[in-house]
Amino acid sequence: MLLAATLLVPIALPASAGAVVAEDAYEAGTGDDTPAAARDLTGSLDAIGTTGYFGQPMSLESHSIDTTDDETAMSDEDWIKFRVSQNDFDYGLSYIIEATAVDFGVDPVVELYGPHSLSSEVQPTAPNLLPWDGTTTGTDPNADYANDGGPYFSMFSSSLSFIPPAAGTYYVRIRPNYQVGGAQPGFNGGMGRYTLRLKTGQITRMAGATRVDTAVAISRERFNSMGPISGGVVLANAYGFADALSGSTLAGVLACPILLTPRDALPTSVANEIKRLRMSGDEQNVYILGGGSAISTAVVDAVAATGATPVRIAGATRTETARLVAEEAAELVAASGVERPLSSVAFLASSSNFPDALAASPMAVYNWSPVLLTPGDALDSNVIAALQDETLGITDVVIVGGTTAISTNVEAQVAELLEGAQNVLRIAGNSRYHTARNFAVWATGVSTGSTTVGTDANSAALDTLAFERIGIASGRNFPDALAGGVFCGLAGSPILLTDTSSVSPYLFSDYYTTGANTVPPGKDYWFADPRAILRSYIFGGKAAVSDYVMLVLDPFTGPAF
């Protein structure tokens, strides 16, 4: 969800607990306190045949709800409505309504009623305001769907997702959940603010007008106002993958995003994002990957002007840069004093192309594993140096890609430098897309049910990713998958690649159908089990990953409630 949505209305902070807060912008005139006055948000949802499904970010509005401690009647409730067309219903798409508390002044409940015709009104029952007795739920039993909680936000938030059972108009009530008198569990009944979000589909697309802006959007999604704090920034060239591929290790250790820049000038959007990620008064490093031919001194100076400290990591070649990144990551881990070391398992990918290294990036982020690069026909001297470096402590290598990308001769050289072939594992497919799929299957342990994976010599050396969430990016270019792979790794999720140039996109043909147009058997396919995926992410705009891919994926994703 992008915060630059069309329905954003800032409001003032509430004065103090128990006081009356000023009406939000939606209370003007007739207000939105009854079904008859429900605000119609159908227009905020994309429609097939116009801009396309998922073309807009999740609609975001700021609201306030007035409540007072120990009230016997509710002072405010907000109503919205939206229409599900027959066409929308036929696609079987899910809908998400989220009410996210901005502070601890209100604990919102989301209740949904419908479907109803446009002319009809709903008659909800009064909310449950009984004294807290340990069992009261506070939700309307006559609501078709209701929720007072959600896994994506704080405890004072509600997230409701559902697949409409019929076409028609749905009404949604957002109100505070509190009890009268007695011990009130985790909520004091004061007024407060919340943001309302409405979205079609369980899939979140993160995209900007350019590859640079897409990386910023991905960063803002991960490191939002309610999310984790970034430990720094990794900055790479937006138009050349050579030095960028190994940055995932550093991003994992620092728990930070990868941002992109052209060689000669730092975009304003990137400078602003660096400033946003940098907490007021805190020092923060921006690790710049590559030499002056990748990122100029002018960009370095612009980074310094944001208040952050630029740190350049550059070798004479891309393979040396990869080794230096691994060494820097190891030094950061050692200096931090954390008990967790850099992983002893390194990923080895081709230095001449990007897809295989990007497929491995979430695992590298999640496990703090070095990503090393080599030409396909001979093991690079920097890889040899890394494998012999006792500080790095690499004992095992996972080769990502087939023998065309990395030859059997290179594999044999790696085995010789380690303790033998049992310390080397190759993961490959018959294309970059199949390699990414096979890597994700292995990395999640989805076919074995294991929570750890590794080589034959060290089968439990790495923690697995969660197959319940997946990211998808274009396999035809690197920028979106580069930033998205880091997002996935920080979330503990794999990334899959798709080709949007074919009539039947790769994800549809490989993951969804067989020759008989049936869901393929076996847990090594993502969609074999209904509702196995709880949330999905798309990185890049519709030119990179088409709406069709999202329409195929959505019926197999969620709802989580």
Buried (B, 14 or more C-beta within 10 A) or exposed (E): BBBEBEBEEEBEEBEEBBEEBEBBEBBEEEBBBBBEBBBEBBEBBBBBEEEBBBBBBBBBBBBBBBBBBBBEEBBBBBBBBBBBBEEBBEBEBBBBBBBBBBEBBBBBBBBBBBBBEEEEBBEBEEBBBBEBEEEBEBBBEEBBBBBBBBEBBEEBBBBBBBBBEEBBBBBBBBBBBBBBEEEBEEBBBBBBBBBBBBBBBBBBBBBBEBBBBBBBBBBBBBBEEEEEEBBBBBBBBBBBBBBBBBBBBBBBBBBBBBBBBBBEEBBEBBBEBBBBBBEEEEEBBBBBBBBEEBBBEEBBEBBEEBBBBBBBBBBEBBBBBBBBBBBBBBEBBEEEEEEEEBBBBBBBBBBEBBBBBBBBBBBBBBBBBBBBBBBBEEBBEBBBBBBEBEEBEBBBBBBBBBBEBBBEEBBEBBBEBBEEBBBBBBBBBEBBBBBBBBBBBBBBBBEBEEEEBBBEBBBEBBBBBBBBBBBBBBBBBBBBBBBBBBBBBBBBBBBBBBBBEEEEBBBBBBBBBEEEEEBBEEBBBBBBBEBBBBBBBBBBBBEBBBBBBBBBBBBBBBBBB
